[in-house]
């Protein structure tokens, strides 16, 4: 009974934030000077924050030839929102690497807290759901690559050496868990795929206690490990539903 009540309470709070944090409130957290027509291009809903990525990439210049890396894409919404955002700016969509196990969440690191709704296998979706979204967007087959499996198995050093993985213009992390986020960031920094100019977005920053679990803890530890400094571009929402965008300013170590 207690576990069921905790899940209901978490979902109630999560949905309340989704209702009250509209796109207008999202834009209040940025320093982008957007016209009324540009604001009208944004879709309303909790995924709209990703449509700001092209604006920031244009503003800061990004990483020349940089690619997009998306971790946790089974439902397709991430890909759809990003592609529509670039197209609305009349900007070319960078090559995309799309990562997912299609099996839902794995186990978290022992002793690291997770919300009650984050049980093993949560948020699973079939691969064809992602493929249907890609088809609806009309993406050319040579403009994206789906990496199916756990992140630790699909992030391979030989793909860097072969030139399959190129430096990241944008990294989208919808990994939820601390250990999954840590794996992703550690690999990308260790192989210099994240560098100054890369933008990093977090979809589940506030689902766990800040800095002790989840994406925020992994971000903090990896920034310290590689001596990286970031500038916050966006803070949208409140616990337990927070989105973040960061611009990587400098990286001291590899």
KEVOKE-130069 format. One record per residue (C-alpha): x, y, z; residue number from 1; residue in one letter. Coordinates in Angstrom, 2 decimals, always signed. Layout:
BEGIN
+---------+---------+---------+------+------+
:      c1 :      c2 :      c3 : resi : resn :
+---------+---------+---------+------+------+
:       X :       Y :       Z :  NUM :    A :
...
+---------+---------+---------+------+------+
This chain:
BEGIN
+---------+---------+---------+------+------+
:      c1 :      c2 :      c3 : resi : resn :
+---------+---------+---------+------+------+
:   +0.00 :   +0.00 :   +0.00 :    1 :    X :
:   +2.78 :   +2.45 :   +0.92 :    2 :    X :
:   +4.64 :   +1.82 :   -2.34 :    3 :    X :
:   +1.45 :   +2.31 :   -4.34 :    4 :    X :
:   +0.74 :   +5.60 :   -2.56 :    5 :    X :
:   +4.30 :   +6.80 :   -3.19 :    6 :    X :
:   +3.94 :   +6.10 :   -6.90 :    7 :    X :
:   +0.63 :   +7.95 :   -7.04 :    8 :    X :
:   +2.10 :  +10.91 :   -5.16 :    9 :    X :
:   +5.15 :  +11.06 :   -7.45 :   10 :    X :
:   +3.00 :  +10.96 :  -10.59 :   11 :    X :
:   +0.63 :  +13.60 :   -9.19 :   12 :    X :
:   +3.52 :  +15.99 :   -8.54 :   13 :    X :
:   +5.14 :  +15.23 :  -11.92 :   14 :    X :
:   +1.93 :  +15.89 :  -13.85 :   15 :    X :
:   +1.24 :  +19.07 :  -11.91 :   16 :    X :
:   +4.59 :  +20.51 :  -13.02 :   17 :    X :
:   +3.88 :  +19.46 :  -16.61 :   18 :    X :
:   +0.60 :  +21.41 :  -16.47 :   19 :    X :
:   +1.83 :  +24.62 :  -14.91 :   20 :    X :
:   +5.20 :  +24.97 :  -16.66 :   21 :    X :
:   +4.06 :  +26.08 :  -20.10 :   22 :    X :
:   +6.28 :  +27.09 :  -23.02 :   23 :    X :
:   +5.93 :  +30.72 :  -21.95 :   24 :    X :
:   +7.46 :  +29.84 :  -18.59 :   25 :    X :
:  +10.13 :  +27.82 :  -20.38 :   26 :    X :
:  +11.16 :  +30.89 :  -22.36 :   27 :    X :
:  +11.33 :  +32.95 :  -19.18 :   28 :    X :
:  +14.27 :  +30.77 :  -18.10 :   29 :    X :
:  +16.34 :  +31.55 :  -21.21 :   30 :    X :
:  +18.05 :  +34.71 :  -22.42 :   31 :    X :
:  +16.97 :  +34.14 :  -26.02 :   32 :    X :
:  +15.36 :  +37.18 :  -27.61 :   33 :    X :
:  +12.66 :  +35.51 :  -29.70 :   34 :    X :
:  +10.04 :  +37.26 :  -31.78 :   35 :    X :
:   +6.36 :  +36.43 :  -31.39 :   36 :    X :
:   +6.47 :  +34.40 :  -34.61 :   37 :    X :
:   +9.48 :  +32.46 :  -33.38 :   38 :    X :
:   +7.73 :  +31.76 :  -30.11 :   39 :    X :
:   +4.77 :  +30.50 :  -32.09 :   40 :    X :
:   +6.97 :  +27.90 :  -33.76 :   41 :    X :
:   +7.46 :  +26.12 :  -30.45 :   42 :    X :
:   +5.19 :  +23.21 :  -29.68 :   43 :    X :
:   +3.41 :  +23.25 :  -26.38 :   44 :    X :
:   +4.20 :  +20.37 :  -24.07 :   45 :    X :
:   +6.96 :  +18.99 :  -21.90 :   46 :    X :
:   +9.26 :  +18.15 :  -24.82 :   47 :    X :
:   +9.30 :  +21.68 :  -26.27 :   48 :    X :
:  +12.52 :  +22.61 :  -24.52 :   49 :    X :
:  +14.50 :  +20.57 :  -27.06 :   50 :    X :
:  +13.38 :  +22.91 :  -29.82 :   51 :    X :
:  +15.65 :  +25.57 :  -28.31 :   52 :    X :
:  +18.77 :  +23.51 :  -29.09 :   53 :    X :
:  +19.07 :  +24.81 :  -32.71 :   54 :    X :
:  +18.71 :  +28.41 :  -31.52 :   55 :    X :
:  +21.59 :  +27.96 :  -29.09 :   56 :    X :
:  +23.68 :  +26.07 :  -31.61 :   57 :    X :
:  +23.32 :  +28.94 :  -34.07 :   58 :    X :
:  +24.07 :  +31.49 :  -31.36 :   59 :    X :
:  +27.28 :  +29.87 :  -30.10 :   60 :    X :
:  +28.52 :  +28.36 :  -33.35 :   61 :    X :
:  +28.49 :  +24.85 :  -32.00 :   62 :    X :
:  +31.02 :  +22.18 :  -32.94 :   63 :    X :
:  +31.86 :  +22.26 :  -36.68 :   64 :    X :
:  +30.54 :  +19.08 :  -38.29 :   65 :    X :
:  +29.21 :  +18.00 :  -34.92 :   66 :    X :
:  +26.66 :  +15.23 :  -34.60 :   67 :    X :
:  +23.69 :  +14.62 :  -32.31 :   68 :    X :
:  +23.78 :  +11.83 :  -29.71 :   69 :    X :
:  +20.47 :  +10.84 :  -28.12 :   70 :    X :
:  +20.34 :   +8.37 :  -25.23 :   71 :    X :
:  +16.90 :   +6.96 :  -24.47 :   72 :    X :
:  +14.85 :   +7.38 :  -27.65 :   73 :    X :
:  +12.46 :   +4.42 :  -27.69 :   74 :    X :
:   +9.27 :   +6.50 :  -27.77 :   75 :    X :
:  +10.49 :   +8.71 :  -30.62 :   76 :    X :
:   +9.46 :  +12.06 :  -29.13 :   77 :    X :
:  +13.05 :  +13.25 :  -28.67 :   78 :    X :
:  +13.90 :  +12.69 :  -32.32 :   79 :    X :
:  +10.70 :  +14.30 :  -33.53 :   80 :    X :
:  +11.11 :  +17.42 :  -31.43 :   81 :    X :
:  +14.75 :  +17.95 :  -32.36 :   82 :    X :
:  +14.19 :  +17.45 :  -36.08 :   83 :    X :
:  +11.22 :  +19.82 :  -36.13 :   84 :    X :
:  +13.26 :  +22.37 :  -34.19 :   85 :    X :
:  +16.09 :  +22.39 :  -36.75 :   86 :    X :
:  +13.70 :  +22.47 :  -39.67 :   87 :    X :
:  +11.72 :  +25.37 :  -38.22 :   88 :    X :
:  +14.98 :  +27.36 :  -38.21 :   89 :    X :
:  +15.75 :  +26.26 :  -41.77 :   90 :    X :
:  +18.89 :  +24.61 :  -40.42 :   91 :    X :
:  +20.24 :  +21.26 :  -41.63 :   92 :    X :
:  +19.62 :  +18.43 :  -39.18 :   93 :    X :
:  +22.99 :  +17.04 :  -38.02 :   94 :    X :
:  +23.67 :  +13.33 :  -38.31 :   95 :    X :
:  +22.00 :  +11.54 :  -35.41 :   96 :    X :
:  +23.11 :   +8.61 :  -33.25 :   97 :    X :
:  +20.09 :   +7.10 :  -31.49 :   98 :    X :
:  +20.69 :   +4.83 :  -28.51 :   99 :    X :
:  +18.20 :   +2.59 :  -26.71 :  100 :    X :
:  +17.88 :   -0.97 :  -25.44 :  101 :    X :
:  +14.11 :   -0.96 :  -26.11 :  102 :    X :
:  +13.92 :   -2.98 :  -22.89 :  103 :    X :
:  +13.26 :   -0.12 :  -20.51 :  104 :    X :
:  +15.43 :   +0.81 :  -17.55 :  105 :    X :
:  +18.22 :   -1.48 :  -16.31 :  106 :    X :
:  +19.08 :   -1.88 :  -12.63 :  107 :    X :
:  +20.48 :   +1.18 :  -10.87 :  108 :    X :
:  +23.77 :   +1.11 :   -9.00 :  109 :    X :
:  +23.25 :   -0.55 :   -5.58 :  110 :    X :
:  +22.52 :   +2.01 :   -2.88 :  111 :    X :
:  +21.57 :   +4.81 :   -5.29 :  112 :    X :
:  +18.01 :   +6.06 :   -4.84 :  113 :    X :
:  +15.42 :   +5.95 :   -7.62 :  114 :    X :
:  +11.77 :   +7.07 :   -7.75 :  115 :    X :
:   +9.23 :   +4.34 :   -7.06 :  116 :    X :
:   +8.09 :   +4.32 :  -10.69 :  117 :    X :
:  +11.61 :   +3.58 :  -11.97 :  118 :    X :
:  +11.50 :   -0.18 :  -11.67 :  119 :    X :
:  +13.59 :   -2.40 :  -13.95 :  120 :    X :
:  +12.01 :   -2.46 :  -17.41 :  121 :    X :
:  +10.09 :   +0.78 :  -16.94 :  122 :    X :
:   +9.54 :   +2.99 :  -20.02 :  123 :    X :
:  +10.19 :   +0.20 :  -22.51 :  124 :    X :
:   +8.87 :   +0.59 :  -26.05 :  125 :    X :
:   +9.30 :   -1.46 :  -29.23 :  126 :    X :
:  +11.86 :   -0.37 :  -31.79 :  127 :    X :
:   +9.17 :   +0.05 :  -34.43 :  128 :    X :
:   +7.73 :   +2.97 :  -32.46 :  129 :    X :
:  +10.98 :   +4.88 :  -33.00 :  130 :    X :
:  +11.16 :   +3.73 :  -36.61 :  131 :    X :
:   +7.61 :   +4.98 :  -37.23 :  132 :    X :
:   +8.57 :   +8.43 :  -35.95 :  133 :    X :
:  +11.65 :   +8.48 :  -38.18 :  134 :    X :
:   +9.55 :   +7.47 :  -41.19 :  135 :    X :
:   +7.00 :  +10.21 :  -40.48 :  136 :    X :
:   +9.83 :  +12.77 :  -40.44 :  137 :    X :
:  +11.19 :  +11.55 :  -43.77 :  138 :    X :
:  +14.76 :  +11.30 :  -42.50 :  139 :    X :
:  +17.19 :   +9.92 :  -45.09 :  140 :    X :
:  +18.58 :   +6.54 :  -44.06 :  141 :    X :
:  +22.14 :   +7.86 :  -44.15 :  142 :    X :
:  +21.34 :  +10.69 :  -41.71 :  143 :    X :
:  +20.87 :   +8.57 :  -38.60 :  144 :    X :
:  +22.03 :   +5.36 :  -36.99 :  145 :    X :
:  +20.16 :   +3.32 :  -34.37 :  146 :    X :
:  +22.38 :   +1.69 :  -31.73 :  147 :    X :
:  +20.29 :   -1.01 :  -30.08 :  148 :    X :
:  +21.43 :   -2.36 :  -26.72 :  149 :    X :
:  +22.67 :   -1.18 :  -23.34 :  150 :    X :
:  +24.81 :   +1.94 :  -23.53 :  151 :    X :
:  +27.86 :   +0.13 :  -22.14 :  152 :    X :
:  +27.65 :   -2.34 :  -25.03 :  153 :    X :
:  +26.94 :   +0.10 :  -27.88 :  154 :    X :
:  +29.42 :   +2.82 :  -26.96 :  155 :    X :
:  +32.52 :   +1.22 :  -28.47 :  156 :    X :
:  +35.96 :   +2.75 :  -28.81 :  157 :    X :
:  +36.46 :   +1.17 :  -32.23 :  158 :    X :
:  +33.53 :   +3.21 :  -33.55 :  159 :    X :
:  +35.44 :   +6.34 :  -32.59 :  160 :    X :
:  +38.59 :   +5.04 :  -34.25 :  161 :    X :
:  +36.63 :   +4.14 :  -37.40 :  162 :    X :
:  +35.15 :   +7.63 :  -37.61 :  163 :    X :
:  +31.58 :   +6.47 :  -37.01 :  164 :    X :
:  +31.39 :   +8.57 :  -33.85 :  165 :    X :
:  +32.35 :  +12.18 :  -34.50 :  166 :    X :
:  +32.45 :  +15.11 :  -32.04 :  167 :    X :
:  +29.08 :  +15.99 :  -30.53 :  168 :    X :
:  +27.19 :  +19.16 :  -31.34 :  169 :    X :
:  +24.43 :  +18.11 :  -28.96 :  170 :    X :
:  +24.05 :  +15.29 :  -26.43 :  171 :    X :
:  +20.52 :  +14.49 :  -25.26 :  172 :    X :
:  +20.37 :  +12.43 :  -22.07 :  173 :    X :
:  +17.06 :  +10.80 :  -21.25 :  174 :    X :
:  +18.79 :   +7.97 :  -19.41 :  175 :    X :
:  +17.12 :   +8.66 :  -16.05 :  176 :    X :
:  +19.52 :   +6.59 :  -13.96 :  177 :    X :
:  +22.81 :   +7.64 :  -12.39 :  178 :    X :
:  +24.80 :   +4.66 :  -13.68 :  179 :    X :
:  +23.48 :   +4.95 :  -17.25 :  180 :    X :
:  +24.18 :   +8.69 :  -17.39 :  181 :    X :
:  +27.65 :   +8.16 :  -15.94 :  182 :    X :
:  +28.47 :   +5.55 :  -18.61 :  183 :    X :
:  +27.39 :   +7.91 :  -21.38 :  184 :    X :
:  +29.23 :  +11.00 :  -20.15 :  185 :    X :
:  +32.39 :   +9.11 :  -19.22 :  186 :    X :
:  +32.68 :   +7.58 :  -22.69 :  187 :    X :
:  +31.98 :  +10.81 :  -24.55 :  188 :    X :
:  +34.46 :  +12.84 :  -22.50 :  189 :    X :
:  +37.14 :  +10.12 :  -22.51 :  190 :    X :
:  +37.07 :  +10.01 :  -26.31 :  191 :    X :
:  +36.90 :  +13.80 :  -26.75 :  192 :    X :
:  +33.46 :  +13.60 :  -28.34 :  193 :    X :
:  +32.23 :  +16.23 :  -25.89 :  194 :    X :
:  +34.31 :  +19.36 :  -26.22 :  195 :    X :
:  +33.92 :  +23.14 :  -25.82 :  196 :    X :
:  +30.85 :  +24.17 :  -27.80 :  197 :    X :
:  +28.93 :  +20.94 :  -27.19 :  198 :    X :
:  +25.44 :  +21.41 :  -25.75 :  199 :    X :
:  +24.16 :  +18.83 :  -23.24 :  200 :    X :
:  +20.48 :  +18.41 :  -22.41 :  201 :    X :
:  +19.01 :  +16.48 :  -19.47 :  202 :    X :
:  +15.42 :  +15.27 :  -19.49 :  203 :    X :
:  +15.20 :  +13.89 :  -15.93 :  204 :    X :
:  +17.34 :  +16.23 :  -13.87 :  205 :    X :
:  +14.86 :  +16.63 :  -11.02 :  206 :    X :
:  +13.33 :  +13.16 :  -10.66 :  207 :    X :
:  +15.81 :  +12.29 :   -7.91 :  208 :    X :
:  +17.32 :  +14.25 :   -5.02 :  209 :    X :
:  +19.78 :  +16.65 :   -6.61 :  210 :    X :
:  +23.48 :  +15.72 :   -6.61 :  211 :    X :
:  +22.92 :  +12.43 :   -4.73 :  212 :    X :
:  +21.41 :  +10.30 :   -7.52 :  213 :    X :
:  +20.22 :  +10.33 :  -11.11 :  214 :    X :
:  +21.47 :  +12.58 :  -13.88 :  215 :    X :
:  +22.51 :  +15.47 :  -11.65 :  216 :    X :
:  +24.94 :  +13.31 :   -9.64 :  217 :    X :
:  +26.48 :  +11.82 :  -12.79 :  218 :    X :
:  +26.87 :  +15.30 :  -14.31 :  219 :    X :
:  +28.60 :  +16.63 :  -11.21 :  220 :    X :
:  +31.01 :  +13.71 :  -10.92 :  221 :    X :
:  +31.98 :  +13.72 :  -14.59 :  222 :    X :
:  +32.50 :  +17.49 :  -14.70 :  223 :    X :
:  +34.86 :  +17.11 :  -11.74 :  224 :    X :
:  +36.65 :  +14.10 :  -13.27 :  225 :    X :
:  +37.41 :  +15.87 :  -16.55 :  226 :    X :
:  +37.79 :  +19.39 :  -15.20 :  227 :    X :
:  +34.93 :  +20.57 :  -17.38 :  228 :    X :
:  +33.09 :  +23.85 :  -16.96 :  229 :    X :
:  +29.57 :  +24.43 :  -18.23 :  230 :    X :
:  +27.29 :  +27.43 :  -18.62 :  231 :    X :
:  +23.62 :  +26.82 :  -17.90 :  232 :    X :
:  +21.42 :  +27.82 :  -20.84 :  233 :    X :
:  +18.06 :  +26.60 :  -19.58 :  234 :    X :
:  +16.42 :  +25.57 :  -16.33 :  235 :    X :
:  +12.79 :  +24.56 :  -16.83 :  236 :    X :
:  +10.41 :  +23.15 :  -14.24 :  237 :    X :
:  +10.71 :  +22.17 :  -10.62 :  238 :    X :
:  +11.08 :  +18.91 :   -8.78 :  239 :    X :
:  +10.25 :  +16.25 :   -9.71 :  240 :    X :
:  +10.24 :  +17.46 :  -13.34 :  241 :    X :
:  +13.25 :  +19.55 :  -14.36 :  242 :    X :
:  +14.89 :  +20.01 :  -17.77 :  243 :    X :
:  +18.40 :  +21.43 :  -18.18 :  244 :    X :
:  +20.53 :  +22.66 :  -21.06 :  245 :    X :
:  +24.25 :  +23.31 :  -20.61 :  246 :    X :
:  +26.93 :  +24.65 :  -22.92 :  247 :    X :
:  +30.37 :  +23.09 :  -22.38 :  248 :    X :
:  +32.80 :  +25.99 :  -22.02 :  249 :    X :
:  +36.08 :  +24.20 :  -21.31 :  250 :    X :
:  +37.54 :  +20.75 :  -20.68 :  251 :    X :
:  +40.89 :  +20.39 :  -18.90 :  252 :    X :
:  +41.44 :  +16.63 :  -18.82 :  253 :    X :
:  +40.89 :  +13.56 :  -20.94 :  254 :    X :
+---------+---------+---------+------+------+
